């Protein structure tokens, strides 16, 4: 006969729920090693400890959900206020400046820069419509999604007031539709290396890109 294995015993107990009802004395006799020391504890005490650990883990998950929910609510409120600013800006000429300044103020971004090209001739002399090289335009078009990470010497950091303070950076391409070439680029920068990192979610930044692109379509010829 094949020897009985631990798996055989585990399967038997799992499929025979009334075993400990018939052998209730075992519950008080079984001694297990405590996970918090070397002393022995009863089966009931070990089960109670495991249950407490599960409850504690669930409490942490609930707290994380509440915290993330609060953060998302705050972000949604800021996004709504930022969008309202776009809609209430009557002078199209002022839109890029409004987009950048409100991102700094509402979302506490240390530095923001924006460039828009292929503008109508009426806006060609604006600062935001100048000094975007062909390489920078090509970089913007090559981005299929916002880039977040370390500033590894991007030339577009030169658009910022203090490029040397741009340790982490987000590059947000502006385009009229998903597959079209970019007609602008938003640059967000921070001295905090973790403010914009490769593993962060970009859903919010994609919304910023869509809304800014739609608003800035008023500048295009």
C-alpha positions in Angstrom: 0.0 0.0 0.0 1.1 3.5 -0.8 2.0 5.5 2.4 -0.4 8.3 3.4 0.9 11.7 2.5 0.3 15.1 4.0 -1.8 16.0 0.9 -4.0 12.9 1.6 -4.6 14.1 5.2 -5.3 17.7 4.0 -7.8 16.5 1.4 -9.5 14.2 3.9 -10.0 17.0 6.5 -11.1 19.4 3.8 -13.7 16.9 2.5 -14.8 15.8 6.0 -15.9 18.9 7.8 -17.5 17.0 10.6 -14.3 15.3 11.6 -13.5 17.8 14.4 -17.1 17.6 15.6 -16.6 13.9 16.3 -13.1 14.5 17.7 -13.6 17.8 19.4 -10.9 17.1 22.0 -8.2 17.3 19.3 -8.9 21.1 19.0 -7.6 21.7 22.5 -4.8 19.2 22.3 -3.2 20.3 19.0 -0.3 22.6 19.7 1.2 24.8 16.9 4.2 27.1 16.8 3.2 30.8 17.2 4.2 33.0 14.2 5.2 35.7 16.7 7.6 33.6 18.8 8.7 30.1 19.7 6.0 29.3 22.2 3.3 26.7 21.4 -0.3 27.8 20.9 -3.6 25.9 20.5 -5.2 25.4 17.2 -8.0 27.8 18.2 -5.5 30.5 19.2 -3.6 30.1 15.9 -6.9 30.4 13.9 -7.9 33.5 15.9 -4.5 35.0 15.2 -4.9 34.2 11.5 -8.3 35.8 11.5 -7.0 38.9 13.2 -4.3 39.2 10.5 -6.9 38.9 7.8 -9.0 41.6 9.4 -6.0 43.9 9.7 -5.1 43.4 6.1 -8.7 44.1 5.0 -8.7 47.3 7.2 -5.5 48.5 5.4 -7.1 47.8 2.0 -10.2 49.8 3.0 -8.1 52.6 4.2 -6.1 52.6 0.9 -9.4 52.6 -1.0 -10.7 55.6 1.0 -7.4 57.5 0.5 -7.3 56.8 -3.2 -11.0 57.8 -3.5 -10.3 61.1 -1.8 -7.3 61.8 -3.9 -9.3 61.0 -7.1 -12.1 63.3 -6.0 -9.6 66.1 -5.4 -8.0 65.5 -8.8 -11.4 65.5 -10.5 -12.3 68.8 -8.9 -9.0 70.4 -10.0 -9.5 69.0 -13.5 -13.0 70.5 -13.7 -11.7 73.9 -12.5 -8.8 73.8 -15.1 -11.3 72.9 -17.9 -13.6 75.8 -16.8 -10.6 78.1 -17.2 -10.2 76.9 -20.8 -13.8 77.4 -21.6 -14.0 80.9 -20.1 -10.8 82.2 -21.9 -12.3 84.3 -24.7 -9.0 85.4 -26.3 -7.5 82.4 -28.1 -4.1 84.2 -28.0 -4.1 83.8 -24.2 -5.0 80.1 -24.1 -1.5 78.5 -24.0 -0.5 80.8 -21.2 -3.7 80.0 -19.3 -3.1 76.3 -19.8 0.4 76.4 -18.3 -0.3 78.8 -15.5 -3.4 76.9 -14.3 -1.5 73.6 -14.3 1.1 75.2 -12.1 -1.4 76.7 -9.7 -4.2 74.0 -9.5 -2.0 70.9 -9.7 1.0 72.4 -7.9 3.4 71.6 -10.7 6.7 73.5 -10.1 7.4 74.2 -13.8 5.3 74.1 -16.9 6.1 75.1 -20.5 4.2 74.8 -23.7 4.9 75.2 -27.4 2.4 75.2 -30.2 3.4 75.1 -33.9 1.5 75.3 -37.2 -0.4 78.2 -35.8 -2.4 80.7 -37.8 -0.3 83.7 -38.9 -2.1 85.9 -36.4 -0.3 84.1 -33.6 3.1 83.4 -35.2 4.9 86.1 -33.2 3.7 84.7 -29.8 6.5 83.3 -27.6 4.7 79.9 -27.4 4.7 79.7 -31.2 8.5 80.1 -31.6 11.7 78.2 -30.9 10.4 74.7 -31.4 13.1 72.9 -33.5 12.3 70.2 -36.0 13.9 67.6 -33.6 11.6 68.8 -30.8 8.6 68.5 -33.1 9.7 65.0 -34.2 10.0 64.1 -30.5 6.4 65.2 -29.8 5.0 63.3 -32.8 6.9 60.2 -31.8 5.2 60.1 -28.4 2.1 57.8 -28.6 1.4 58.6 -25.0 2.6 61.0 -22.3 6.2 60.3 -21.2 6.9 60.3 -17.5 10.4 59.8 -16.0 13.8 61.1 -15.4 14.9 64.1 -17.4 17.7 62.5 -19.4 18.8 65.7 -21.1 15.7 66.5 -23.2 16.2 69.6 -25.3 12.6 70.6 -24.6 13.7 71.2 -20.9 15.3 74.4 -22.3 11.8 75.8 -22.6 11.5 75.9 -18.8 12.5 78.9 -16.7 14.9 76.7 -14.6 15.8 73.7 -16.7 18.5 72.6 -14.2 15.7 72.0 -11.6 13.9 69.6 -13.9 14.8 66.3 -12.4 11.7 64.4 -13.3 9.6 65.4 -16.3 6.4 64.7 -18.1 6.1 65.3 -21.9 2.5 65.6 -23.1 2.0 65.6 -26.9 -0.8 67.8 -28.3 -2.5 66.5 -31.4 -5.9 67.0 -33.1 -6.6 63.2 -33.1 -4.9 60.1 -31.9 -3.0 59.2 -35.1 -2.2 62.7 -36.3 1.2 64.4 -36.0 1.6 66.5 -32.9 1.1 70.3 -33.2 2.4 71.1 -29.7 4.0 69.8 -26.5 3.3 70.4 -22.9 6.3 70.0 -20.5 5.8 69.5 -16.8 8.8 69.3 -14.5 9.7 68.9 -10.9 12.9 68.8 -8.8 11.3 65.7 -7.1 12.6 62.6 -8.9 9.4 60.7 -7.9 6.9 63.4 -9.0 6.9 62.0 -12.6 8.0 58.4 -12.8 7.8 55.6 -15.4 5.3 53.5 -13.3 2.8 56.2 -12.6 -0.7 56.2 -14.2 -1.1 58.4 -17.2 -4.9 58.5 -17.5 -5.0 62.0 -16.0 -2.3 63.3 -18.3 -4.1 61.9 -21.3 -7.2 63.8 -20.3 -5.1 66.9 -20.0 -3.7 66.3 -23.5 -7.2 65.8 -25.1 -8.6 68.9 -23.4 -5.7 71.1 -24.2 -5.5 69.9 -27.8 -9.2 70.7 -28.3 -8.9 74.1 -26.8 -5.7 75.0 -28.8 -7.4 74.0 -32.1 -8.6 77.7 -32.1 -5.0 78.8 -32.8 -4.5 76.6 -35.9 -5.0 77.8 -39.4 
